[in-house]
Amino acid sequence: MFQRDRFVTLAQAYGFNHVGFAPLSLTPHFERYAKWIDAGHHGKMDYLARNPEVREDPRLRLPNGASAVVLAMEYDHHRPPDPGGLTGKVAAYAWGRDYHNLIGKRLKKFKKQLFREGITVWGGVDTAPILERSWASQAGVGFNGKNSVQILPARGSFMFLSVLFVDVVTKADTLLRDHCGSCTRCLDICPTQAFNGPRSLDARKCIAYWTIEDPGPIPLALREGFGRWFFGCDDCQTVCPHNVRPPHTQEADFLPKHAWIDLEYILTASEEDILSFFEGSPIRRPGAEGLRRNACVVLGNLKKPDAVPLLRRTADHGSALVSEHARWALEQLGG
């Protein structure tokens, strides 16, 4: 049996805060995920429906696989003070550098070291067809909360998960019990009522989905619920009792560079300048058009009269998508 301590030492050396182990088998609770996909609750995130056979059985990619090694890296930090004015909020995971860059590079080094020590490995950080939260629960790295997010008691949920499948047997960790109890704060606070029930999120009603993943027009019925969320949403996490005092990251890449966004800049800067400004950040994902659309929704919700001239100019924007959202925002302002 390969020494667990060796995995833990390597994981800590590459900046991971938590490590858990589970025997490799069929992915736990895969049937729930399959039903979620069949119900269309993933919206237009078609990549989540790809390679279902591998998601169900990772041994199709690693036939001699024996164990799952689950890694977690914390990213929380104090949100900087509200600057006021025409600004929008960004979810904490996107305040700094794109975590795929940092963690991806760390995992590459981790896997190379394992190869050098004679271990075959496959896995990654949420870009491979792997159900990370299922394996995290199985390996004792938190439990799946009612908000569908992985939670570590007394540590919180602001963490990035990675999974490596290896061809060596390791001692398994103990599964954690559900620590949600009767609490429903995360379900109750959702501004757009995106939860059908505990652990049942309909992405098509989720602020994070619309501000990040879907390039189309945001449904009228949801827009007011976005409040000041410009990119992503943390409401169902920040309200969780387990996140009262989450640990603060020591990773420089995750420090809050883009916690608040100047919406006037988003609506007046060129596409090239916007993409350059967010170089290396996950905020680039929706593209300039998507970010302008998001900015219009937030301005409509802020209801600040000084946004009217800006929105009037934006209503004449060459993009039909942006123009429509600017006109909606003007209606909210009576302008």
Secondary structure, 3 states (H helix, E strand, C coil): CCCHHHHHHHHHHCCCCEEEEEECCCCCCHHHHHHHHHCCCCCCCHHHHCCHHHHHCHHHCCCCCCEEEEEEEECCCCCCCCCCCCEEEECHHHCCCCHHHHHHHHHHHHHHHHHHCCCCEEEECCCCCCCHHHHHHHCCCCEECCCCCEEECCCECCEEEEEEEECCCCCCCCCCCCCCCCCCHHHHHCCCCCEEECCEECHHHCHHHHHHHCCCCCCHHHHHHHCCEEECCCHHHHCCHHHCCCCCCCCHHHCCCCCEEEHHHHHHCCHHHHHHHCCCCHHHCCHHHHHHHHHHHHHHHHCCHHHHHHHHHHHCCCCHHHHHHHHHHHHHHCC
